[in-house]
Amino acid sequence: MKFLVNHCYEIIPNKVLDSPDGSLTILEALKEISFNIKRVYYINNLIQANSIRGKHAHKELEQALFCISGHFTMKLDDGENSQIIKVSNNSRGLFIGPLLWHEMTDFSSNCVILVLASDYYNESDYLRSYDKFLNYIKDQRAE
Ligand code: T46
């Protein structure tokens, strides 16, 4: 996949063991996952057709996101370029780095998203308004 935005890339697991009994996908910290994993969370029960998740950027948090069932649409925006991608259950993941605005929509009802995060939950790491996100980037560049 070609990314038009910064702070994002595709994560390809080293090992996917497919068999008639199912697929086993293995990911290891400091290997395919570039950071130490401090938190794991998942999102499921996406039964409402018009659900929106994300709509924020993080100041420092690094995340590896895997759609392990179903599909959804991800809008990415690094403050200069934006891109819309379809994310589906294909064993590949998305690295979502800091300072990347992300919005998730169009979830299939069977969608399950697994996220590995580099740090514990911290609300002060969030930029929840797009204007604040742009200003934060501007301030960072000025430093
Ligand atoms: C991303 C997508 C996939 C916690 O208390 N602890 C946690 O670890 C998390 C992730 C959330 N929360 C609380 C904070 C908020 O009151 O749960 C509420 C919703 O959190 P958030 O806005 O982070 O949820 P999403 O699903 O919109 O976004 C999260 C990630 O933040 C985001 O970066 O990629 O999941």
Backbone and ligand atoms as CSV (ligand in chain L), in Angstrom:
chain,resi,resn,atom,element,x,y,z
A,1,MET,N,N,0.847,-1.197,0.000
A,1,MET,CA,C,0.000,0.000,0.000
A,1,MET,C,C,0.888,1.256,0.000
A,2,LYS,N,N,0.470,2.264,-0.767
A,2,LYS,CA,C,1.259,3.492,-0.840
A,2,LYS,C,C,0.643,4.517,0.120
A,3,PHE,N,N,1.467,5.074,1.004
A,3,PHE,CA,C,0.954,6.060,1.941
A,3,PHE,C,C,1.325,7.472,1.493
A,4,LEU,N,N,0.345,8.353,1.521
A,4,LEU,CA,C,0.556,9.749,1.133
A,4,LEU,C,C,0.809,10.609,2.364
A,5,VAL,N,N,0.618,10.012,3.539
A,5,VAL,CA,C,0.781,10.765,4.788
A,5,VAL,C,C,2.015,10.259,5.531
A,6,ASN,N,N,2.559,11.120,6.377
A,6,ASN,CA,C,3.677,10.710,7.232
A,6,ASN,C,C,3.153,9.993,8.477
A,7,HIS,N,N,4.044,9.352,9.190
A,7,HIS,CA,C,3.749,8.709,10.474
A,7,HIS,C,C,2.815,7.504,10.348
A,8,CYS,N,N,2.823,6.869,9.184
A,8,CYS,CA,C,1.960,5.708,8.986
A,8,CYS,C,C,2.640,4.730,8.039
A,9,TYR,N,N,2.569,3.460,8.365
A,9,TYR,CA,C,3.044,2.440,7.428
A,9,TYR,C,C,2.341,1.119,7.711
A,10,GLU,N,N,2.507,0.215,6.771
A,10,GLU,CA,C,1.855,-1.078,6.898
A,10,GLU,C,C,2.732,-2.012,7.743
A,11,ILE,N,N,2.117,-2.754,8.630
A,11,ILE,CA,C,2.859,-3.724,9.441
A,11,ILE,C,C,2.574,-5.117,8.881
A,12,ILE,N,N,3.655,-5.816,8.524
A,12,ILE,CA,C,3.483,-7.153,7.953
A,12,ILE,C,C,4.000,-8.182,8.959
A,13,PRO,N,N,3.124,-9.019,9.492
A,13,PRO,CA,C,3.585,-10.015,10.467
A,13,PRO,C,C,4.625,-10.940,9.855
A,14,ASN,N,N,5.611,-11.312,10.664
A,14,ASN,CA,C,6.638,-12.238,10.193
A,14,ASN,C,C,6.066,-13.616,9.955
A,15,LYS,N,N,5.102,-13.978,10.805
A,15,LYS,CA,C,4.580,-15.340,10.734
A,15,LYS,C,C,3.065,-15.336,10.693
A,16,VAL,N,N,2.506,-15.949,9.656
A,16,VAL,CA,C,1.067,-16.230,9.610
A,16,VAL,C,C,0.955,-17.704,9.279
A,17,LEU,N,N,0.446,-18.491,10.213
A,17,LEU,CA,C,0.351,-19.931,10.002
A,17,LEU,C,C,-1.092,-20.258,9.617
A,18,ASP,N,N,-1.309,-20.497,8.327
A,18,ASP,CA,C,-2.648,-20.829,7.835
A,18,ASP,C,C,-2.802,-22.339,7.813
A,19,SER,N,N,-3.949,-22.797,8.270
A,19,SER,CA,C,-4.234,-24.232,8.179
A,19,SER,C,C,-5.748,-24.399,8.105
A,20,PRO,N,N,-6.228,-25.583,7.783
A,20,PRO,CA,C,-7.689,-25.792,7.753
A,20,PRO,C,C,-8.330,-25.526,9.117
A,21,ASP,N,N,-7.538,-25.535,10.170
A,21,ASP,CA,C,-8.069,-25.258,11.514
A,21,ASP,C,C,-8.032,-23.769,11.859
A,22,GLY,N,N,-7.662,-22.934,10.874
A,22,GLY,CA,C,-7.653,-21.489,11.114
A,22,GLY,C,C,-6.283,-20.889,10.888
A,23,SER,N,N,-6.223,-19.570,11.032
A,23,SER,CA,C,-4.960,-18.853,10.818
A,23,SER,C,C,-4.423,-18.364,12.152
A,24,LEU,N,N,-3.143,-18.531,12.361
A,24,LEU,CA,C,-2.477,-18.048,13.567
A,24,LEU,C,C,-1.483,-16.966,13.143
A,25,THR,N,N,-1.704,-15.744,13.649
A,25,THR,CA,C,-0.841,-14.613,13.274
A,25,THR,C,C,-0.041,-14.185,14.487
A,26,ILE,N,N,1.265,-14.036,14.312
A,26,ILE,CA,C,2.141,-13.756,15.454
A,26,ILE,C,C,2.836,-12.407,15.264
A,27,LEU,N,N,2.817,-11.610,16.320
A,27,LEU,CA,C,3.459,-10.286,16.295
A,27,LEU,C,C,4.297,-10.145,17.546
A,28,GLU,N,N,5.485,-9.616,17.422
A,28,GLU,CA,C,6.355,-9.493,18.594
A,28,GLU,C,C,6.826,-8.054,18.780
A,29,ALA,N,N,6.885,-7.651,20.050
A,29,ALA,CA,C,7.346,-6.299,20.391
A,29,ALA,C,C,8.808,-6.140,20.012
A,30,LEU,N,N,9.133,-4.959,19.537
A,30,LEU,CA,C,10.494,-4.589,19.115
A,30,LEU,C,C,10.962,-5.393,17.896
A,31,LYS,N,N,10.016,-6.079,17.264
A,31,LYS,CA,C,10.287,-6.739,15.980
A,31,LYS,C,C,9.322,-6.120,14.973
A,32,GLU,N,N,8.281,-6.837,14.564
A,32,GLU,CA,C,7.323,-6.207,13.625
A,32,GLU,C,C,6.643,-4.993,14.277
A,33,ILE,N,N,6.425,-5.124,15.601
A,33,ILE,CA,C,5.883,-3.975,16.352
A,33,ILE,C,C,7.103,-3.206,16.840
A,34,SER,N,N,7.253,-1.980,16.355
A,34,SER,CA,C,8.531,-1.275,16.537
A,34,SER,C,C,8.751,-0.757,17.957
A,35,PHE,N,N,7.714,-0.846,18.807
A,35,PHE,CA,C,7.826,-0.282,20.157
A,35,PHE,C,C,7.516,-1.366,21.202
A,36,ASN,N,N,7.799,-1.040,22.452
A,36,ASN,CA,C,7.407,-1.922,23.550
A,36,ASN,C,C,5.924,-1.739,23.819
A,37,ILE,N,N,5.203,-2.817,23.954
A,37,ILE,CA,C,3.738,-2.719,24.089
A,37,ILE,C,C,3.380,-2.566,25.574
A,38,LYS,N,N,2.698,-1.444,25.887
A,38,LYS,CA,C,2.299,-1.231,27.282
A,38,LYS,C,C,0.802,-1.432,27.479
A,39,ARG,N,N,0.063,-1.416,26.365
A,39,ARG,CA,C,-1.406,-1.494,26.489
A,39,ARG,C,C,-1.961,-2.191,25.267
A,40,VAL,N,N,-2.994,-2.978,25.500
A,40,VAL,CA,C,-3.709,-3.642,24.402
A,40,VAL,C,C,-5.183,-3.341,24.599
A,41,TYR,N,N,-5.867,-2.930,23.551
A,41,TYR,CA,C,-7.323,-2.781,23.631
A,41,TYR,C,C,-7.946,-3.206,22.327
A,42,TYR,N,N,-9.217,-3.509,22.378
A,42,TYR,CA,C,-9.896,-3.894,21.140
A,42,TYR,C,C,-11.273,-3.263,21.077
A,43,ILE,N,N,-11.735,-3.119,19.859
A,43,ILE,CA,C,-13.033,-2.494,19.608
A,43,ILE,C,C,-13.883,-3.507,18.850
A,44,ASN,N,N,-15.070,-3.784,19.365
A,44,ASN,CA,C,-15.995,-4.694,18.679
A,44,ASN,C,C,-17.425,-4.203,18.919
A,45,ASN,N,N,-18.400,-5.007,18.608
A,45,ASN,CA,C,-19.824,-4.629,18.742
A,45,ASN,C,C,-20.136,-3.352,17.969
A,46,LEU,N,N,-19.623,-3.255,16.761
A,46,LEU,CA,C,-19.845,-2.052,15.948
A,46,LEU,C,C,-21.147,-2.233,15.162
A,47,ILE,N,N,-22.243,-2.251,15.909
A,47,ILE,CA,C,-23.525,-2.609,15.285
A,47,ILE,C,C,-24.244,-1.395,14.702
A,48,GLN,N,N,-23.834,-0.198,15.122
A,48,GLN,CA,C,-24.481,1.023,14.617
A,48,GLN,C,C,-23.823,1.419,13.296
A,49,ALA,N,N,-24.613,1.522,12.226
A,49,ALA,CA,C,-24.046,1.717,10.885
A,49,ALA,C,C,-23.219,2.992,10.767
A,50,ASN,N,N,-23.597,4.056,11.507
A,50,ASN,CA,C,-22.913,5.341,11.322
A,50,ASN,C,C,-21.911,5.658,12.439
A,51,SER,N,N,-21.358,4.640,13.064
A,51,SER,CA,C,-20.380,4.883,14.141
A,51,SER,C,C,-19.153,5.612,13.603
A,52,ILE,N,N,-18.622,6.503,14.426
A,52,ILE,CA,C,-17.356,7.185,14.099
A,52,ILE,C,C,-16.429,6.997,15.295
A,53,ARG,N,N,-15.201,6.583,15.054
A,53,ARG,CA,C,-14.220,6.473,16.140
A,53,ARG,C,C,-12.964,7.243,15.739
A,54,GLY,N,N,-12.101,7.467,16.716
A,54,GLY,CA,C,-10.905,8.246,16.433
A,54,GLY,C,C,-11.267,9.723,16.459
A,55,LYS,N,N,-11.070,10.413,15.336
A,55,LYS,CA,C,-11.307,11.872,15.257
A,55,LYS,C,C,-10.371,12.573,16.232
A,56,HIS,N,N,-9.141,12.167,16.239
A,56,HIS,CA,C,-8.137,12.822,17.075
A,56,HIS,C,C,-6.750,12.426,16.569
A,57,ALA,N,N,-5.745,13.061,17.140
A,57,ALA,CA,C,-4.350,12.642,16.929
A,57,ALA,C,C,-3.739,12.494,18.311
A,58,HIS,N,N,-2.638,11.800,18.373
A,58,HIS,CA,C,-1.903,11.680,19.635
A,58,HIS,C,C,-0.611,12.480,19.530
A,59,LYS,N,N,-0.181,13.023,20.663
A,59,LYS,CA,C,1.066,13.802,20.650
A,59,LYS,C,C,2.279,12.878,20.572
A,60,GLU,N,N,2.248,11.791,21.324
A,60,GLU,CA,C,3.437,10.919,21.383
A,60,GLU,C,C,3.153,9.441,21.188
A,61,LEU,N,N,1.922,9.049,21.386
A,61,LEU,CA,C,1.590,7.619,21.380
A,61,LEU,C,C,1.843,6.975,20.012
A,62,GLU,N,N,2.397,5.770,20.055
A,62,GLU,CA,C,2.537,4.963,18.833
A,62,GLU,C,C,1.588,3.782,18.966
A,63,GLN,N,N,0.928,3.442,17.870
A,63,GLN,CA,C,-0.043,2.355,17.920
A,63,GLN,C,C,0.088,1.456,16.696
A,64,ALA,N,N,-0.224,0.178,16.912
A,64,ALA,CA,C,-0.298,-0.771,15.805
A,64,ALA,C,C,-1.726,-1.307,15.797
A,65,LEU,N,N,-2.398,-1.090,14.698
A,65,LEU,CA,C,-3.836,-1.384,14.628
A,65,LEU,C,C,-4.076,-2.537,13.648
A,66,PHE,N,N,-4.822,-3.526,14.092
A,66,PHE,CA,C,-5.124,-4.682,13.248
A,66,PHE,C,C,-6.627,-4.883,13.187
A,67,CYS,N,N,-7.143,-4.930,11.983
A,67,CYS,CA,C,-8.564,-5.249,11.798
A,67,CYS,C,C,-8.611,-6.777,11.712
A,68,ILE,N,N,-9.026,-7.436,12.792
A,68,ILE,CA,C,-8.918,-8.905,12.805
A,68,ILE,C,C,-10.207,-9.580,12.348
A,69,SER,N,N,-11.234,-8.770,12.094
A,69,SER,CA,C,-12.458,-9.305,11.480
A,69,SER,C,C,-13.164,-8.138,10.796
A,70,GLY,N,N,-13.776,-8.403,9.643
A,70,GLY,CA,C,-14.574,-7.378,8.955
A,70,GLY,C,C,-13.724,-6.323,8.274
A,71,HIS,N,N,-14.280,-5.113,8.194
A,71,HIS,CA,C,-13.580,-4.025,7.503
A,71,HIS,C,C,-14.110,-2.667,7.967
A,72,PHE,N,N,-13.363,-1.619,7.685
A,72,PHE,CA,C,-13.793,-0.245,7.970
A,72,PHE,C,C,-12.985,0.715,7.103
A,73,THR,N,N,-13.357,1.990,7.146
A,73,THR,CA,C,-12.650,3.018,6.377
A,73,THR,C,C,-11.864,3.899,7.340
A,74,MET,N,N,-10.616,4.187,6.970
A,74,MET,CA,C,-9.760,5.023,7.815
A,74,MET,C,C,-9.372,6.284,7.048
A,75,LYS,N,N,-9.627,7.439,7.654
A,75,LYS,CA,C,-9.140,8.691,7.069
A,75,LYS,C,C,-7.912,9.125,7.871
A,76,LEU,N,N,-6.825,9.385,7.162
A,76,LEU,CA,C,-5.566,9.784,7.796
A,76,LEU,C,C,-5.192,11.174,7.311
A,77,ASP,N,N,-4.640,11.973,8.211
A,77,ASP,CA,C,-4.296,13.351,7.842
A,77,ASP,C,C,-3.107,13.777,8.705
A,78,ASP,N,N,-1.990,14.117,8.063
A,78,ASP,CA,C,-0.800,14.513,8.844
A,78,ASP,C,C,-0.664,16.035,8.940
A,79,GLY,N,N,-1.721,16.737,8.555
A,79,GLY,CA,C,-1.700,18.201,8.613
A,79,GLY,C,C,-1.335,18.823,7.279
A,80,GLU,N,N,-0.754,18.004,6.399
A,80,GLU,CA,C,-0.413,18.498,5.051
A,80,GLU,C,C,-1.120,17.667,3.991
A,81,ASN,N,N,-1.039,16.366,4.171
A,81,ASN,CA,C,-1.677,15.451,3.215
A,81,ASN,C,C,-2.701,14.595,3.927
A,82,SER,N,N,-3.704,14.174,3.172
A,82,SER,CA,C,-4.685,13.270,3.754
A,82,SER,C,C,-4.957,12.134,2.783
A,83,GLN,N,N,-5.518,11.083,3.329
A,83,GLN,CA,C,-5.701,9.875,2.541
A,83,GLN,C,C,-6.820,9.059,3.177
A,84,ILE,N,N,-7.589,8.416,2.328
A,84,ILE,CA,C,-8.643,7.533,2.846
A,84,ILE,C,C,-8.302,6.119,2.417
A,85,ILE,N,N,-8.271,5.205,3.373
A,85,ILE,CA,C,-7.956,3.820,3.000
A,85,ILE,C,C,-8.998,2.863,3.565
A,86,LYS,N,N,-9.165,1.762,2.876
A,86,LYS,CA,C,-10.051,0.685,3.344
A,86,LYS,C,C,-9.178,-0.272,4.149
A,87,VAL,N,N,-9.585,-0.565,5.344
A,87,VAL,CA,C,-8.812,-1.495,6.174
A,87,VAL,C,C,-9.649,-2.759,6.345
A,88,SER,N,N,-9.030,-3.905,6.065
A,88,SER,CA,C,-9.801,-5.144,6.198
A,88,SER,C,C,-8.967,-6.217,6.857
A,89,ASN,N,N,-9.630,-7.312,7.100
A,89,ASN,CA,C,-9.008,-8.437,7.797
A,89,ASN,C,C,-8.089,-9.184,6.836
A,90,ASN,N,N,-6.846,-8.676,6.678
A,90,ASN,CA,C,-5.928,-9.325,5.739
A,90,ASN,C,C,-4.582,-9.632,6.386
A,91,SER,N,N,-4.576,-9.669,7.710
A,91,SER,CA,C,-3.411,-9.954,8.559
A,91,SER,C,C,-2.399,-8.803,8.630
A,92,ARG,N,N,-2.498,-7.843,7.732
A,92,ARG,CA,C,-1.579,-6.701,7.822
A,92,ARG,C,C,-2.142,-5.647,8.764
A,93,GLY,N,N,-1.234,-4.919,9.392
A,93,GLY,CA,C,-1.671,-3.896,10.325
A,93,GLY,C,C,-1.248,-2.513,9.870
A,94,LEU,N,N,-1.665,-1.529,10.629
A,94,LEU,CA,C,-1.313,-0.134,10.330
A,94,LEU,C,C,-0.572,0.436,11.515
A,95,PHE,N,N,0.591,1.019,11.257
A,95,PHE,CA,C,1.266,1.775,12.299
A,95,PHE,C,C,0.691,3.181,12.270
A,96,ILE,N,N,0.177,3.619,13.411
A,96,ILE,CA,C,-0.350,4.985,13.533
A,96,ILE,C,C,0.568,5.707,14.505
A,97,GLY,N,N,1.389,6.555,13.958
A,97,GLY,CA,C,2.356,7.261,14.793
A,97,GLY,C,C,1.765,8.524,15.392
A,98,PRO,N,N,2.594,9.258,16.123
A,98,PRO,CA,C,2.139,10.524,16.707
A,98,PRO,C,C,1.820,11.544,15.612
A,99,LEU,N,N,1.021,12.511,15.950
A,99,LEU,CA,C,0.698,13.638,15.063
A,99,LEU,C,C,0.094,13.189,13.731
A,100,LEU,N,N,-0.791,12.248,13.815
A,100,LEU,CA,C,-1.532,11.780,12.646
A,100,LEU,C,C,-3.016,11.747,13.005
A,101,TRP,N,N,-3.746,12.672,12.417
A,101,TRP,CA,C,-5.197,12.714,12.667
A,101,TRP,C,C,-5.824,11.481,12.026
A,102,HIS,N,N,-6.643,10.755,12.787
A,102,HIS,CA,C,-7.266,9.557,12.217
A,102,HIS,C,C,-8.739,9.461,12.603
A,103,GLU,N,N,-9.530,9.105,11.612
A,103,GLU,CA,C,-10.981,8.962,11.798
A,103,GLU,C,C,-11.412,7.648,11.176
A,104,MET,N,N,-12.195,6.885,11.897
A,104,MET,CA,C,-12.646,5.575,11.412
A,104,MET,C,C,-14.151,5.549,11.259
A,105,THR,N,N,-14.613,5.103,10.090
A,105,THR,CA,C,-16.050,5.052,9.793
A,105,THR,C,C,-16.356,3.787,8.980
A,106,ASP,N,N,-17.615,3.640,8.600
A,106,ASP,CA,C,-18.067,2.555,7.700
A,106,ASP,C,C,-17.664,1.165,8.197
A,107,PHE,N,N,-17.884,0.939,9.461
A,107,PHE,CA,C,-17.519,-0.365,10.028
A,107,PHE,C,C,-18.517,-1.430,9.602
A,108,SER,N,N,-18.007,-2.588,9.229
A,108,SER,CA,C,-18.910,-3.716,9.025
A,108,SER,C,C,-19.354,-4.192,10.411
A,109,SER,N,N,-20.513,-4.822,10.504
A,109,SER,CA,C,-21.042,-5.171,11.833
A,109,SER,C,C,-20.184,-6.241,12.513
A,110,ASN,N,N,-19.406,-6.990,11.720
A,110,ASN,CA,C,-18.530,-8.024,12.306
A,110,ASN,C,C,-17.106,-7.504,12.541
A,111,CYS,N,N,-16.941,-6.177,12.451
A,111,CYS,CA,C,-15.589,-5.605,12.547
A,111,CYS,C,C,-15.029,-5.727,13.983
A,112,VAL,N,N,-13.806,-6.179,14.078
A,112,VAL,CA,C,-13.096,-6.214,15.367
A,112,VAL,C,C,-11.713,-5.614,15.115
A,113,ILE,N,N,-11.355,-4.610,15.920
A,113,ILE,CA,C,-10.069,-3.917,15.745
A,113,ILE,C,C,-9.233,-4.136,17.006
A,114,LEU,N,N,-8.051,-4.664,16.803
A,114,LEU,CA,C,-7.131,-4.906,17.911
A,114,LEU,C,C,-6.034,-3.842,17.839
A,115,VAL,N,N,-5.761,-3.202,18.965
A,115,VAL,CA,C,-4.744,-2.137,18.968
A,115,VAL,C,C,-3.685,-2.426,20.034
A,116,LEU,N,N,-2.437,-2.313,19.625
A,116,LEU,CA,C,-1.302,-2.433,20.545
A,116,LEU,C,C,-0.735,-1.023,20.688
A,117,ALA,N,N,-0.531,-0.582,21.909
A,117,ALA,CA,C,-0.132,0.816,22.114
A,117,ALA,C,C,1.165,0.892,22.909
A,118,SER,N,N,1.921,1.954,22.649
A,118,SER,CA,C,3.251,2.100,23.255
A,118,SER,C,C,3.197,2.653,24.672
A,119,ASP,N,N,2.011,3.101,25.100
A,119,ASP,CA,C,1.940,3.687,26.440
A,119,ASP,C,C,0.555,3.476,27.053
A,120,TYR,N,N,0.469,3.761,28.342
A,120,TYR,CA,C,-0.806,3.661,29.039
A,120,TYR,C,C,-1.723,4.784,28.565
A,121,TYR,N,N,-2.999,4.627,28.827
A,121,TYR,CA,C,-3.969,5.660,28.456
A,121,TYR,C,C,-3.646,6.963,29.192
A,122,ASN,N,N,-3.632,8.052,28.428
A,122,ASN,CA,C,-3.340,9.353,29.026
A,122,ASN,C,C,-4.072,10.415,28.209
A,123,GLU,N,N,-5.133,10.958,28.781
A,123,GLU,CA,C,-5.970,11.900,28.023
A,123,GLU,C,C,-5.168,13.125,27.566
A,124,SER,N,N,-4.122,13.495,28.310
A,124,SER,CA,C,-3.377,14.702,27.915
A,124,SER,C,C,-2.511,14.460,26.670
A,125,ASP,N,N,-2.434,13.226,26.213
A,125,ASP,CA,C,-1.704,12.930,24.970
A,125,ASP,C,C,-2.591,13.132,23.728
A,126,TYR,N,N,-3.902,13.390,23.971
A,126,TYR,CA,C,-4.842,13.503,22.848
A,126,TYR,C,C,-4.926,14.931,22.324
A,127,LEU,N,N,-5.033,15.067,21.000
A,127,LEU,CA,C,-5.430,16.341,20.371
A,127,LEU,C,C,-6.790,16.053,19.759
A,128,ARG,N,N,-7.844,16.492,20.433
A,128,ARG,CA,C,-9.190,16.090,20.018
A,128,ARG,C,C,-9.892,17.115,19.140
A,129,SER,N,N,-9.240,18.254,18.908
A,129,SER,CA,C,-9.834,19.204,17.961
A,129,SER,C,C,-8.848,19.366,16.800
A,130,TYR,N,N,-9.397,19.407,15.589
A,130,TYR,CA,C,-8.541,19.473,14.406
A,130,TYR,C,C,-7.708,20.759,14.418
A,131,ASP,N,N,-8.310,21.862,14.869
A,131,ASP,CA,C,-7.576,23.135,14.941
A,131,ASP,C,C,-6.409,23.037,15.919
A,132,LYS,N,N,-6.677,22.396,17.065
A,132,LYS,CA,C,-5.591,22.218,18.068
A,132,LYS,C,C,-4.474,21.368,17.474
A,133,PHE,N,N,-4.858,20.355,16.711
A,133,PHE,CA,C,-3.881,19.472,16.055
A,133,PHE,C,C,-2.988,20.289,15.126
A,134,LEU,N,N,-3.605,21.122,14.271
A,134,LEU,CA,C,-2.819,21.931,13.323
A,134,LEU,C,C,-1.913,22.914,14.068
A,135,ASN,N,N,-2.455,23.535,15.122
A,135,ASN,CA,C,-1.646,24.495,15.885
A,135,ASN,C,C,-0.489,23.811,16.598
A,136,TYR,N,N,-0.758,22.610,17.101
A,136,TYR,CA,C,0.288,21.847,17.809
A,136,TYR,C,C,1.439,21.538,16.852
A,137,ILE,N,N,1.090,21.121,15.618
A,137,ILE,CA,C,2.128,20.819,14.613
A,137,ILE,C,C,2.933,22.078,14.297
A,138,LYS,N,N,2.200,23.189,14.149
A,138,LYS,CA,C,2.856,24.461,13.823
A,138,LYS,C,C,3.853,24.838,14.925
A,139,ASP,N,N,3.410,24.717,16.185
A,139,ASP,CA,C,4.278,25.046,17.327
A,139,ASP,C,C,5.501,24.140,17.360
A,140,GLN,N,N,5.296,22.858,17.072
A,140,GLN,CA,C,6.410,21.891,17.080
A,140,GLN,C,C,7.466,22.290,16.067
A,141,ARG,N,N,6.971,22.706,14.870
A,141,ARG,CA,C,7.905,23.073,13.790
A,141,ARG,C,C,8.670,24.341,14.127
A,142,ALA,N,N,8.002,25.240,14.873
A,142,ALA,CA,C,8.628,26.526,15.211
A,142,ALA,C,C,9.736,26.346,16.261
A,143,GLU,N,N,9.651,25.252,17.031
A,143,GLU,CA,C,10.635,25.057,18.124
A,143,GLU,C,C,12.050,24.804,17.633
L,1,T46,C1,C,-7.499,4.641,17.662
L,1,T46,C2,C,-8.724,3.845,17.826
L,1,T46,C3,C,-8.693,2.520,17.121
L,1,T46,C4,C,-9.678,4.640,28.208
L,1,T46,O1,O,-10.100,4.915,29.343
L,1,T46,N1,N,-8.583,3.843,28.053
L,1,T46,C5,C,-8.092,3.490,26.827
L,1,T46,O2,O,-7.088,2.757,26.745
L,1,T46,C6,C,-8.756,4.012,25.644
L,1,T46,C7,C,-8.264,3.657,24.246
L,1,T46,C8,C,-9.837,4.808,25.819
L,1,T46,N2,N,-10.307,5.117,27.076
L,1,T46,C9,C,-11.481,5.988,27.206
L,1,T46,C10,C,-11.196,7.454,26.878
L,1,T46,C11,C,-12.496,7.927,26.279
L,1,T46,O3,O,-13.333,8.396,27.326
L,1,T46,O4,O,-12.496,5.554,26.303
L,1,T46,C12,C,-13.138,6.670,25.692
L,1,T46,C13,C,-12.979,6.586,24.174
L,1,T46,O5,O,-11.583,6.644,23.888
L,1,T46,P1,P,-10.969,7.050,22.452
L,1,T46,O6,O,-11.470,8.379,22.033
L,1,T46,O7,O,-9.503,6.835,22.543
L,1,T46,O8,O,-11.634,5.907,21.530
L,1,T46,P2,P,-11.557,5.678,19.983
L,1,T46,O9,O,-12.017,4.282,19.748
L,1,T46,O10,O,-12.266,6.751,19.259
L,1,T46,O11,O,-10.005,5.779,19.595
L,1,T46,C14,C,-9.083,4.780,20.009
L,1,T46,C15,C,-7.681,5.364,19.988
L,1,T46,O12,O,-7.567,6.473,20.851
L,1,T46,C16,C,-7.322,5.769,18.607
L,1,T46,O13,O,-6.025,6.347,18.557
L,1,T46,O14,O,-6.754,4.489,16.712
L,1,T46,O15,O,-9.116,3.645,19.171
